[in-house]
Amino acid sequence: MKYSVDKNDRYCVFSLQEDNLNSVLAPDLKSEFIVLSNEGVPNMILDLGNVKFVDSSGLSSILTANRLWKSAGGSFVMTGINHSAVKKLIEISRLETVLSIVPTVEESVDFVMMEELQRELQGDDSSDKE
């Protein structure tokens, strides 16, 4: 599986460098997500800009990542969904109602930072009430 990982203090951009996210790659992708989550990456941006096809196994790995980061109190954002087959699968499976999908990596970083700020402010509010 070809990919690149760009880690920052507050987020990680995981760019899949493959045409297909299918049953061959999905287990490896899931494993990478678990490792990064266990390393304490606070927020994940998954860039699918190069991906032209996703099957149900690929969707499963994406949903696993979403669950990992949401349950850890972070953000999971998908970006770079440029190919019609990938867009169609997300629409058919109605995942746009479950996942945060943002057009570009730059906008995804902004989205993650806004969610981080919102969580910090909500945390401050709850400590004021104690």
N, CA, C and O atoms as a GROMACS GRO file, in nm:
protein
  520
    1MET      N    1   0.085  -0.119   0.000
    1MET     CA    2   0.000   0.000   0.000
    1MET      C    3   0.089   0.124   0.000
    1MET      O    4   0.178   0.139   0.084
    2LYS      N    5   0.063   0.212  -0.095
    2LYS     CA    6   0.140   0.336  -0.103
    2LYS      C    7   0.059   0.450  -0.041
    2LYS      O    8  -0.059   0.468  -0.071
    3TYR      N    9   0.126   0.524   0.046
    3TYR     CA   10   0.061   0.637   0.112
    3TYR      C   11   0.166   0.731   0.168
    3TYR      O   12   0.284   0.697   0.176
    4SER      N   13   0.122   0.849   0.207
    4SER     CA   14   0.210   0.941   0.278
    4SER      C   15   0.138   0.990   0.402
    4SER      O   16   0.015   1.001   0.405
    5VAL      N   17   0.216   1.019   0.504
    5VAL     CA   18   0.162   1.066   0.631
    5VAL      C   19   0.233   1.196   0.665
    5VAL      O   20   0.356   1.201   0.672
    6ASP      N   21   0.156   1.300   0.687
    6ASP     CA   22   0.210   1.430   0.727
    6ASP      C   23   0.155   1.460   0.866
    6ASP      O   24   0.040   1.502   0.882
    7LYS      N   25   0.241   1.438   0.967
    7LYS     CA   26   0.197   1.458   1.106
    7LYS      C   27   0.229   1.599   1.152
    7LYS      O   28   0.338   1.651   1.129
    8ASN      N   29   0.132   1.659   1.218
    8ASN     CA   30   0.149   1.787   1.285
    8ASN      C   31   0.109   1.768   1.431
    8ASN      O   32   0.062   1.661   1.469
    9ASP      N   33   0.125   1.871   1.512
    9ASP     CA   34   0.089   1.859   1.653
    9ASP      C   35  -0.059   1.829   1.672
    9ASP      O   36  -0.096   1.748   1.757
   10ARG      N   37  -0.144   1.894   1.594
   10ARG     CA   38  -0.288   1.885   1.615
   10ARG      C   39  -0.361   1.792   1.519
   10ARG      O   40  -0.477   1.758   1.542
   11TYR      N   41  -0.295   1.750   1.413
   11TYR     CA   42  -0.362   1.664   1.314
   11TYR      C   43  -0.260   1.589   1.231
   11TYR      O   44  -0.140   1.618   1.234
   12CYS      N   45  -0.312   1.491   1.158
   12CYS     CA   46  -0.232   1.413   1.066
   12CYS      C   47  -0.307   1.406   0.933
   12CYS      O   48  -0.428   1.382   0.931
   13VAL      N   49  -0.235   1.427   0.823
   13VAL     CA   50  -0.294   1.410   0.690
   13VAL      C   51  -0.242   1.278   0.634
   13VAL      O   52  -0.122   1.261   0.612
   14PHE      N   53  -0.334   1.186   0.612
   14PHE     CA   54  -0.301   1.054   0.557
   14PHE      C   55  -0.347   1.055   0.412
   14PHE      O   56  -0.467   1.057   0.385
   15SER      N   57  -0.252   1.054   0.319
   15SER     CA   58  -0.285   1.058   0.176
   15SER      C   59  -0.261   0.920   0.115
   15SER      O   60  -0.149   0.871   0.110
   16LEU      N   61  -0.369   0.860   0.069
   16LEU     CA   62  -0.359   0.729   0.006
   16LEU      C   63  -0.314   0.749  -0.139
   16LEU      O   64  -0.377   0.823  -0.214
   17GLN      N   65  -0.206   0.683  -0.178
   17GLN     CA   66  -0.149   0.697  -0.312
   17GLN      C   67  -0.182   0.577  -0.398
   17GLN      O   68  -0.096   0.523  -0.468
   18GLU      N   69  -0.306   0.535  -0.394
   18GLU     CA   70  -0.352   0.418  -0.468
   18GLU      C   71  -0.476   0.455  -0.549
   18GLU      O   72  -0.549   0.548  -0.513
   19ASP      N   73  -0.500   0.383  -0.659
   19ASP     CA   74  -0.621   0.403  -0.739
   19ASP      C   75  -0.743   0.340  -0.672
   19ASP      O   76  -0.853   0.394  -0.680
   20ASN      N   77  -0.723   0.226  -0.608
   20ASN     CA   78  -0.833   0.149  -0.553
   20ASN      C   79  -0.818   0.128  -0.403
   20ASN      O   80  -0.712   0.087  -0.355
   21LEU      N   81  -0.923   0.156  -0.330
   21LEU     CA   82  -0.929   0.122  -0.189
   21LEU      C   83  -1.028   0.006  -0.180
   21LEU      O   84  -1.149   0.025  -0.170
   22ASN      N   85  -0.971  -0.115  -0.182
   22ASN     CA   86  -1.054  -0.234  -0.192
   22ASN      C   87  -1.015  -0.336  -0.085
   22ASN      O   88  -0.938  -0.305   0.006
   23SER      N   89  -1.068  -0.457  -0.098
   23SER     CA   90  -1.046  -0.562   0.002
   23SER      C   91  -0.898  -0.601   0.015
   23SER      O   92  -0.859  -0.659   0.116
   24VAL      N   93  -0.817  -0.571  -0.085
   24VAL     CA   94  -0.674  -0.601  -0.078
   24VAL      C   95  -0.604  -0.501   0.015
   24VAL      O   96  -0.518  -0.539   0.095
   25LEU      N   97  -0.642  -0.372   0.005
   25LEU     CA   98  -0.576  -0.267   0.083
   25LEU      C   99  -0.642  -0.237   0.216
   25LEU      O  100  -0.575  -0.192   0.310
   26ALA      N  101  -0.771  -0.260   0.226
   26ALA     CA  102  -0.846  -0.218   0.345
   26ALA      C  103  -0.789  -0.268   0.478
   26ALA      O  104  -0.780  -0.189   0.572
   27PRO      N  105  -0.750  -0.395   0.490
   27PRO     CA  106  -0.694  -0.439   0.619
   27PRO      C  107  -0.566  -0.364   0.658
   27PRO      O  108  -0.546  -0.331   0.775
   28ASP      N  109  -0.480  -0.336   0.560
   28ASP     CA  110  -0.358  -0.260   0.588
   28ASP      C  111  -0.392  -0.117   0.630
   28ASP      O  112  -0.330  -0.062   0.722
   29LEU      N  113  -0.489  -0.058   0.562
   29LEU     CA  114  -0.530   0.079   0.596
   29LEU      C  115  -0.587   0.084   0.737
   29LEU      O  116  -0.555   0.176   0.813
   30LYS      N  117  -0.670  -0.013   0.771
   30LYS     CA  118  -0.726  -0.020   0.906
   30LYS      C  119  -0.614  -0.029   1.009
   30LYS      O  120  -0.618   0.038   1.112
   31SER      N  121  -0.515  -0.113   0.980
   31SER     CA  122  -0.401  -0.129   1.072
   31SER      C  123  -0.326   0.001   1.090
   31SER      O  124  -0.288   0.036   1.202
   32GLU      N  125  -0.304   0.073   0.981
   32GLU     CA  126  -0.234   0.203   0.990
   32GLU      C  127  -0.314   0.301   1.076
   32GLU      O  128  -0.256   0.373   1.158
   33PHE      N  129  -0.446   0.303   1.058
   33PHE     CA  130  -0.531   0.392   1.138
   33PHE      C  131  -0.521   0.357   1.286
   33PHE      O  132  -0.512   0.446   1.371
   34ILE      N  133  -0.522   0.228   1.318
   34ILE     CA  134  -0.514   0.186   1.457
   34ILE      C  135  -0.380   0.227   1.518
   34ILE      O  136  -0.376   0.275   1.631
   35VAL      N  137  -0.271   0.208   1.443
   35VAL     CA  138  -0.138   0.248   1.492
   35VAL      C  139  -0.135   0.399   1.518
   35VAL      O  140  -0.090   0.442   1.624
   36LEU      N  141  -0.182   0.478   1.422
   36LEU     CA  142  -0.180   0.624   1.438
   36LEU      C  143  -0.268   0.668   1.554
   36LEU      O  144  -0.233   0.760   1.629
   37SER      N  145  -0.382   0.604   1.569
   37SER     CA  146  -0.470   0.637   1.681
   37SER      C  147  -0.401   0.604   1.814
   37SER      O  148  -0.407   0.682   1.908
   38ASN      N  149  -0.338   0.487   1.820
   38ASN     CA  150  -0.267   0.447   1.943
   38ASN      C  151  -0.147   0.536   1.973
   38ASN      O  152  -0.107   0.550   2.088
   39GLU      N  153  -0.090   0.597   1.868
   39GLU     CA  154   0.021   0.690   1.888
   39GLU      C  155  -0.027   0.824   1.942
   39GLU      O  156   0.054   0.909   1.978
   40GLY      N  157  -0.156   0.843   1.946
   40GLY     CA  158  -0.211   0.966   2.003
   40GLY      C  159  -0.233   1.078   1.903
   40GLY      O  160  -0.243   1.194   1.943
   41VAL      N  161  -0.240   1.046   1.773
   41VAL     CA  162  -0.272   1.149   1.674
   41VAL      C  163  -0.411   1.203   1.709
   41VAL      O  164  -0.508   1.127   1.710
   42PRO      N  165  -0.422   1.334   1.739
   42PRO     CA  166  -0.549   1.386   1.790
   42PRO      C  167  -0.661   1.397   1.685
   42PRO      O  168  -0.778   1.381   1.719
   43ASN      N  169  -0.626   1.424   1.560
   43ASN     CA  170  -0.725   1.442   1.454
   43ASN      C  171  -0.668   1.385   1.325
   43ASN      O  172  -0.548   1.395   1.299
   44MET      N  173  -0.756   1.324   1.244
   44MET     CA  174  -0.712   1.259   1.121
   44MET      C  175  -0.782   1.320   1.001
   44MET      O  176  -0.904   1.336   1.000
   45ILE      N  177  -0.703   1.352   0.899
   45ILE     CA  178  -0.755   1.396   0.769
   45ILE      C  179  -0.715   1.288   0.669
   45ILE      O  180  -0.596   1.263   0.648
   46LEU      N  181  -0.814   1.226   0.607
   46LEU     CA  182  -0.789   1.122   0.508
   46LEU      C  183  -0.808   1.183   0.369
   46LEU      O  184  -0.918   1.221   0.331
   47ASP      N  185  -0.698   1.192   0.295
   47ASP     CA  186  -0.700   1.249   0.160
   47ASP      C  187  -0.713   1.136   0.058
   47ASP      O  188  -0.622   1.054   0.042
   48LEU      N  189  -0.827   1.133  -0.011
   48LEU     CA  190  -0.853   1.032  -0.113
   48LEU      C  191  -0.841   1.090  -0.254
   48LEU      O  192  -0.905   1.039  -0.346
   49GLY      N  193  -0.762   1.193  -0.270
   49GLY     CA  194  -0.748   1.261  -0.399
   49GLY      C  195  -0.704   1.171  -0.513
   49GLY      O  196  -0.740   1.197  -0.628
   50ASN      N  197  -0.628   1.067  -0.485
   50ASN     CA  198  -0.580   0.977  -0.589
   50ASN      C  199  -0.668   0.854  -0.609
   50ASN      O  200  -0.650   0.779  -0.705
   51VAL      N  201  -0.764   0.835  -0.519
   51VAL     CA  202  -0.846   0.714  -0.520
   51VAL      C  203  -0.960   0.727  -0.620
   51VAL      O  204  -1.036   0.824  -0.619
   52LYS      N  205  -0.970   0.627  -0.708
   52LYS     CA  206  -1.074   0.628  -0.812
   52LYS      C  207  -1.186   0.531  -0.783
   52LYS      O  208  -1.293   0.539  -0.843
   53PHE      N  209  -1.163   0.437  -0.690
   53PHE     CA  210  -1.263   0.335  -0.660
   53PHE      C  211  -1.252   0.292  -0.515
   53PHE      O  212  -1.142   0.273  -0.463
   54VAL      N  213  -1.366   0.278  -0.448
   54VAL     CA  214  -1.372   0.227  -0.312
   54VAL      C  215  -1.479   0.118  -0.308
   54VAL      O  216  -1.588   0.136  -0.361
   55ASP      N  217  -1.447   0.004  -0.244
   55ASP     CA  218  -1.548  -0.100  -0.228
   55ASP      C  219  -1.594  -0.104  -0.081
   55ASP      O  220  -1.553  -0.019  -0.001
   56SER      N  221  -1.677  -0.201  -0.047
   56SER     CA  222  -1.733  -0.207   0.088
   56SER      C  223  -1.625  -0.227   0.194
   56SER      O  224  -1.638  -0.177   0.306
   57SER      N  225  -1.519  -0.300   0.162
   57SER     CA  226  -1.408  -0.317   0.257
   57SER      C  227  -1.338  -0.184   0.282
   57SER      O  228  -1.298  -0.154   0.394
   58GLY      N  229  -1.322  -0.106   0.175
   58GLY     CA  230  -1.263   0.027   0.189
   58GLY      C  231  -1.349   0.116   0.276
   58GLY      O  232  -1.298   0.189   0.362
   59LEU      N  233  -1.480   0.112   0.254
   59LEU     CA  234  -1.572   0.190   0.338
   59LEU      C  235  -1.562   0.147   0.483
   59LEU      O  236  -1.568   0.231   0.574
   60SER      N  237  -1.548   0.019   0.506
   60SER     CA  238  -1.534  -0.031   0.642
   60SER      C  239  -1.410   0.027   0.711
   60SER      O  240  -1.415   0.063   0.828
   61SER      N  241  -1.300   0.035   0.639
   61SER     CA  242  -1.177   0.091   0.698
   61SER      C  243  -1.195   0.240   0.728
   61SER      O  244  -1.144   0.290   0.829
   62ILE      N  245  -1.268   0.310   0.642
   62ILE     CA  246  -1.295   0.452   0.665
   62ILE      C  247  -1.384   0.469   0.788
   62ILE      O  248  -1.359   0.556   0.872
   63LEU      N  249  -1.487   0.386   0.800
   63LEU     CA  250  -1.576   0.395   0.916
   63LEU      C  251  -1.505   0.357   1.045
   63LEU      O  252  -1.536   0.411   1.151
   64THR      N  253  -1.409   0.264   1.037
   64THR     CA  254  -1.328   0.229   1.154
   64THR      C  255  -1.249   0.351   1.200
   64THR      O  256  -1.244   0.381   1.319
   65ALA      N  257  -1.186   0.421   1.105
   65ALA     CA  258  -1.110   0.541   1.140
   65ALA      C  259  -1.201   0.647   1.202
   65ALA      O  260  -1.165   0.710   1.302
   66ASN      N  261  -1.317   0.666   1.144
   66ASN     CA  262  -1.412   0.764   1.196
   66ASN      C  263  -1.446   0.730   1.342
   66ASN      O  264  -1.447   0.818   1.428
   67ARG      N  265  -1.474   0.603   1.367
   67ARG     CA  266  -1.508   0.560   1.503
   67ARG      C  267  -1.391   0.580   1.599
   67ARG      O  268  -1.410   0.624   1.712
   68LEU      N  269  -1.269   0.546   1.555
   68LEU     CA  270  -1.150   0.560   1.640
   68LEU      C  271  -1.132   0.704   1.686
   68LEU      O  272  -1.112   0.730   1.805
   69TRP      N  273  -1.138   0.797   1.591
   69TRP     CA  274  -1.111   0.936   1.627
   69TRP      C  275  -1.228   1.001   1.700
   69TRP      O  276  -1.206   1.082   1.791
   70LYS      N  277  -1.349   0.968   1.663
   70LYS     CA  278  -1.464   1.026   1.734
   70LYS      C  279  -1.468   0.976   1.878
   70LYS      O  280  -1.494   1.054   1.970
   71SER      N  281  -1.441   0.847   1.899
   71SER     CA  282  -1.445   0.793   2.035
   71SER      C  283  -1.331   0.847   2.121
   71SER      O  284  -1.341   0.848   2.244
   72ALA      N  285  -1.223   0.892   2.058
   72ALA     CA  286  -1.110   0.951   2.132
   72ALA      C  287  -1.130   1.101   2.153
   72ALA      O  288  -1.043   1.168   2.209
   73GLY      N  289  -1.243   1.154   2.106
   73GLY     CA  290  -1.271   1.297   2.124
   73GLY      C  291  -1.206   1.385   2.019
   73GLY      O  292  -1.192   1.506   2.040
   74GLY      N  293  -1.165   1.326   1.908
   74GLY     CA  294  -1.102   1.404   1.802
   74GLY      C  295  -1.191   1.416   1.680
   74GLY      O  296  -1.310   1.388   1.684
   75SER      N  297  -1.130   1.459   1.570
   75SER     CA  298  -1.202   1.476   1.444
   75SER      C  299  -1.146   1.380   1.340
   75SER      O  300  -1.026   1.352   1.337
   76PHE      N  301  -1.235   1.331   1.255
   76PHE     CA  302  -1.197   1.254   1.138
   76PHE      C  303  -1.262   1.320   1.019
   76PHE      O  304  -1.384   1.336   1.014
   77VAL      N  305  -1.180   1.360   0.921
   77VAL     CA  306  -1.228   1.433   0.805
   77VAL      C  307  -1.179   1.364   0.678
   77VAL      O  308  -1.063   1.322   0.670
   78MET      N  309  -1.268   1.351   0.581
   78MET     CA  310  -1.228   1.299   0.450
   78MET      C  311  -1.222   1.414   0.352
   78MET      O  312  -1.303   1.507   0.357
   79THR      N  313  -1.125   1.407   0.262
   79THR     CA  314  -1.109   1.512   0.164
   79THR      C  315  -1.060   1.453   0.031
   79THR      O  316  -1.021   1.336   0.025
   80GLY      N  317  -1.064   1.534  -0.073
   80GLY     CA  318  -1.011   1.491  -0.203
   80GLY      C  319  -1.098   1.389  -0.274
   80GLY      O  320  -1.047   1.309  -0.352
   81ILE      N  321  -1.226   1.391  -0.248
   81ILE     CA  322  -1.315   1.296  -0.315
   81ILE      C  323  -1.349   1.356  -0.451
   81ILE      O  324  -1.449   1.425  -0.467
   82ASN      N  325  -1.262   1.327  -0.547
   82ASN     CA  326  -1.268   1.390  -0.679
   82ASN      C  327  -1.330   1.301  -0.786
   82ASN      O  328  -1.380   1.351  -0.887
   83HIS      N  329  -1.328   1.171  -0.765
   83HIS     CA  330  -1.370   1.079  -0.870
   83HIS      C  331  -1.516   1.039  -0.852
   83HIS      O  332  -1.562   1.012  -0.741
   84SER      N  333  -1.588   1.036  -0.962
   84SER     CA  334  -1.733   1.015  -0.957
   84SER      C  335  -1.772   0.883  -0.894
   84SER      O  336  -1.874   0.876  -0.824
   85ALA      N  337  -1.696   0.776  -0.916
   85ALA     CA  338  -1.730   0.646  -0.857
   85ALA      C  339  -1.725   0.652  -0.704
   85ALA      O  340  -1.809   0.592  -0.636
   86VAL      N  341  -1.628   0.725  -0.651
   86VAL     CA  342  -1.615   0.738  -0.505
   86VAL      C  343  -1.729   0.826  -0.452
   86VAL      O  344  -1.791   0.792  -0.351
   87LYS      N  345  -1.757   0.936  -0.520
   87LYS     CA  346  -1.867   1.024  -0.479
   87LYS      C  347  -1.999   0.948  -0.479
   87LYS      O  348  -2.078   0.959  -0.384
   88LYS      N  349  -2.022   0.871  -0.584
   88LYS     CA  350  -2.147   0.796  -0.597
   88LYS      C  351  -2.163   0.694  -0.484
   88LYS      O  352  -2.272   0.681  -0.428
   89LEU      N  353  -2.056   0.623  -0.451
   89LEU     CA  354  -2.063   0.525  -0.343
   89LEU      C  355  -2.096   0.592  -0.210
   89LEU      O  356  -2.176   0.539  -0.132
   90ILE      N  357  -2.037   0.705  -0.184
   90ILE     CA  358  -2.065   0.777  -0.059
   90ILE      C  359  -2.210   0.823  -0.056
   90ILE      O  360  -2.276   0.815   0.048
   91GLU      N  361  -2.261   0.872  -0.170
   91GLU     CA  362  -2.400   0.914  -0.176
   91GLU      C  363  -2.495   0.796  -0.158
   91GLU      O  364  -2.591   0.805  -0.081
   92ILE      N  365  -2.469   0.686  -0.229
   92ILE     CA  366  -2.556   0.568  -0.220
   92ILE      C  367  -2.561   0.514  -0.078
   92ILE      O  368  -2.667   0.476  -0.028
   93SER      N  369  -2.446   0.510  -0.012
   93SER     CA  370  -2.440   0.457   0.124
   93SER      C  371  -2.477   0.562   0.228
   93SER      O  372  -2.479   0.534   0.348
   94ARG      N  373  -2.506   0.683   0.183
   94ARG     CA  374  -2.548   0.795   0.268
   94ARG      C  375  -2.445   0.830   0.376
   94ARG      O  376  -2.480   0.874   0.485
   95LEU      N  377  -2.318   0.809   0.343
   95LEU     CA  378  -2.212   0.837   0.440
   95LEU      C  379  -2.186   0.986   0.460
   95LEU      O  380  -2.123   1.025   0.558
   96GLU      N  381  -2.235   1.068   0.368
   96GLU     CA  382  -2.217   1.212   0.388
   96GLU      C  383  -2.292   1.259   0.512
   96GLU      O  384  -2.263   1.367   0.564
   97THR      N  385  -2.388   1.180   0.561
   97THR     CA  386  -2.460   1.215   0.684
   97THR      C  387  -2.384   1.171   0.809
   97THR      O  388  -2.413   1.218   0.918
   98VAL      N  389  -2.286   1.081   0.792
   98VAL     CA  390  -2.210   1.026   0.904
   98VAL      C  391  -2.070   1.087   0.913
   98VAL      O  392  -2.020   1.116   1.022
   99LEU      N  393  -2.008   1.106   0.796
   99LEU     CA  394  -1.868   1.151   0.790
   99LEU      C  395  -1.859   1.301   0.764
   99LEU      O  396  -1.947   1.361   0.702
  100SER      N  397  -1.751   1.359   0.812
  100SER     CA  398  -1.719   1.498   0.778
  100SER      C  399  -1.641   1.495   0.648
  100SER      O  400  -1.531   1.440   0.642
  101ILE      N  401  -1.697   1.554   0.543
  101ILE     CA  402  -1.634   1.553   0.411
  101ILE      C  403  -1.613   1.698   0.369
  101ILE      O  404  -1.708   1.776   0.363
  102VAL      N  405  -1.487   1.731   0.341
  102VAL     CA  406  -1.448   1.868   0.308
  102VAL      C  407  -1.371   1.862   0.175
  102VAL      O  408  -1.295   1.768   0.153
  103PRO      N  409  -1.389   1.962   0.086
  103PRO     CA  410  -1.331   1.954  -0.049
  103PRO      C  411  -1.179   1.941  -0.057
  103PRO      O  412  -1.129   1.857  -0.132
  104THR      N  413  -1.103   2.022   0.018
  104THR     CA  414  -0.957   2.023   0.002
  104THR      C  415  -0.886   1.996   0.134
  104THR      O  416  -0.945   2.007   0.242
  105VAL      N  417  -0.758   1.962   0.124
  105VAL     CA  418  -0.678   1.940   0.245
  105VAL      C  419  -0.671   2.069   0.327
  105VAL      O  420  -0.685   2.066   0.449
  106GLU      N  421  -0.650   2.183   0.260
  106GLU     CA  422  -0.640   2.311   0.331
  106GLU      C  423  -0.768   2.340   0.408
  106GLU      O  424  -0.763   2.381   0.524
  107GLU      N  425  -0.883   2.319   0.344
  107GLU     CA  426  -1.011   2.342   0.412
  107GLU      C  427  -1.031   2.240   0.525
  107GLU      O  428  -1.094   2.272   0.626
  108SER      N  429  -0.979   2.120   0.507
  108SER     CA  430  -0.989   2.018   0.611
  108SER      C  431  -0.910   2.058   0.734
  108SER      O  432  -0.956   2.039   0.847
  109VAL      N  433  -0.792   2.113   0.713
  109VAL     CA  434  -0.710   2.160   0.825
  109VAL      C  435  -0.787   2.270   0.900
  109VAL      O  436  -0.793   2.268   1.023
  110ASP      N  437  -0.845   2.364   0.826
  110ASP     CA  438  -0.925   2.469   0.890
  110ASP      C  439  -1.041   2.410   0.969
  110ASP      O  440  -1.070   2.452   1.081
  111PHE      N  441  -1.108   2.311   0.909
  111PHE     CA  442  -1.222   2.245   0.973
  111PHE      C  443  -1.179   2.180   1.105
  111PHE      O  444  -1.245   2.196   1.207
  112VAL      N  445  -1.067   2.107   1.101
  112VAL     CA  446  -1.015   2.040   1.220
  112VAL      C  447  -0.980   2.143   1.328
  112VAL      O  448  -1.010   2.123   1.445
  113MET      N  449  -0.916   2.251   1.288
  113MET     CA  450  -0.876   2.353   1.385
  113MET      C  451  -0.999   2.419   1.448
  113MET      O  452  -0.998   2.449   1.568
  114MET      N  453  -1.103   2.440   1.370
  114MET     CA  454  -1.227   2.498   1.425
  114MET      C  455  -1.291   2.400   1.523
  114MET      O  456  -1.340   2.441   1.629
  115GLU      N  457  -1.293   2.272   1.490
  115GLU     CA  458  -1.349   2.173   1.583
  115GLU      C  459  -1.266   2.165   1.711
  115GLU      O  460  -1.321   2.151   1.820
  116GLU      N  461  -1.134   2.173   1.696
  116GLU     CA  462  -1.046   2.173   1.814
  116GLU      C  463  -1.080   2.292   1.905
  116GLU      O  464  -1.094   2.277   2.026
  117LEU      N  465  -1.092   2.408   1.845
  117LEU     CA  466  -1.124   2.530   1.920
  117LEU      C  467  -1.259   2.516   1.989
  117LEU      O  468  -1.275   2.554   2.105
  118GLN      N  469  -1.356   2.461   1.917
  118GLN     CA  470  -1.489   2.441   1.974
  118GLN      C  471  -1.483   2.346   2.095
  118GLN      O  472  -1.547   2.372   2.197
  119ARG      N  473  -1.406   2.238   2.082
  119ARG     CA  474  -1.394   2.145   2.195
  119ARG      C  475  -1.326   2.212   2.314
  119ARG      O  476  -1.366   2.191   2.429
  120GLU      N  477  -1.224   2.293   2.287
  120GLU     CA  478  -1.155   2.364   2.395
  120GLU      C  479  -1.250   2.460   2.466
  120GLU      O  480  -1.252   2.468   2.588
  121LEU      N  481  -1.329   2.533   2.388
  121LEU     CA  482  -1.424   2.628   2.447
  121LEU      C  483  -1.531   2.556   2.527
  121LEU      O  484  -1.570   2.602   2.634
  122GLN      N  485  -1.580   2.444   2.475
  122GLN     CA  486  -1.680   2.366   2.548
  122GLN      C  487  -1.621   2.311   2.677
  122GLN      O  488  -1.689   2.304   2.779
  123GLY      N  489  -1.495   2.271   2.672
  123GLY     CA  490  -1.427   2.223   2.792
  123GLY      C  491  -1.413   2.332   2.896
  123GLY      O  492  -1.430   2.307   3.015
  124ASP      N  493  -1.381   2.455   2.850
  124ASP     CA  494  -1.370   2.568   2.941
  124ASP      C  495  -1.504   2.602   3.003
  124ASP      O  496  -1.511   2.636   3.121
  125ASP      N  497  -1.611   2.592   2.925
  125ASP     CA  498  -1.745   2.622   2.976
  125ASP      C  499  -1.784   2.527   3.086
  125ASP      O  500  -1.840   2.569   3.187
  126SER      N  501  -1.755   2.399   3.069
  126SER     CA  502  -1.795   2.300   3.169
  126SER      C  503  -1.715   2.318   3.298
  126SER      O  504  -1.768   2.292   3.407
  127SER      N  505  -1.590   2.362   3.290
  127SER     CA  506  -1.512   2.382   3.412
  127SER      C  507  -1.555   2.508   3.485
  127SER      O  508  -1.535   2.518   3.606
  128ASP      N  509  -1.614   2.605   3.414
  128ASP     CA  510  -1.664   2.726   3.478
  128ASP      C  511  -1.786   2.697   3.563
  128ASP      O  512  -1.810   2.767   3.662
  129LYS      N  513  -1.862   2.595   3.528
  129LYS     CA  514  -1.986   2.565   3.596
  129LYS      C  515  -1.966   2.484   3.722
  129LYS      O  516  -2.059   2.470   3.802
  130GLU      N  517  -1.848   2.430   3.741
  130GLU     CA  518  -1.824   2.344   3.858
  130GLU      C  519  -1.805   2.424   3.983
  130GLU      O  520  -1.784   2.367   4.090
   0.00000   0.00000   0.00000
